Amino acid sequence: MDKKKIMNWLIAIIVAIVYLTVSLIFDIWAFSWLIWVAYAIYRFIAK
C-alpha cells in the first residue's frame, strides 16, 4: 500500500475511536454526528 492510503486508514480509525470515546464518555450521541461531518469535509478538501 502506498503512504497516502495508509494515512487515510489511520485517520479513519482515529476518527472512529474519537467518535466512540466522545459518545460514550459524554453520552452525546445526538451531537456526535458532527465528528463525521468534519471528517467528510476533511476528506473532500484533502482529495
C-alpha positions as a printed Julia matrix, in Angstrom:
47×3 Matrix{Float64}:
   0.0    0.0    0.0
   1.18   3.48  -0.7
   1.7    6.06   2.01
  -1.45   8.06   1.22
  -3.69   5.01   1.52
  -2.15   4.06   4.87
  -2.57   7.63   6.13
  -6.24   7.63   5.09
  -6.84   4.41   7.01
  -5.09   5.77  10.09
  -7.17   8.94  10.02
 -10.38   6.93   9.6
  -9.52   4.7   12.56
  -8.59   7.69  14.74
 -11.86   9.42  13.85
 -13.81   6.27  14.75
 -12.02   5.98  18.11
 -12.61   9.67  18.9
 -16.27   9.29  17.89
 -16.85   6.33  20.2
 -14.89   7.86  23.07
 -16.73  11.19  22.95
 -20.09   9.48  22.55
 -19.56   7.05  25.42
 -17.91   9.44  27.89
 -20.17  12.43  27.38
 -23.28  10.48  26.3
 -23.91  12.91  23.45
 -24.8   10.52  20.66
 -27.13  13.12  19.15
 -24.27  15.57  18.51
 -21.51  13.11  17.69
 -22.52  13.13  14.02
 -20.64  16.45  13.84
 -17.39  14.46  14.1
 -18.34  12.51  10.96
 -19.36  15.7    9.14
 -15.98  17.24   9.97
 -14.25  14.09   8.73
 -16.26  14.09   5.5
 -15.37  17.75   4.87
 -11.72  16.97   5.53
 -11.82  14.07   3.07
 -13.45  16.27   0.43
 -10.86  19.03   0.88
  -7.85  16.69   1.15
  -8.77  14.92  -2.06
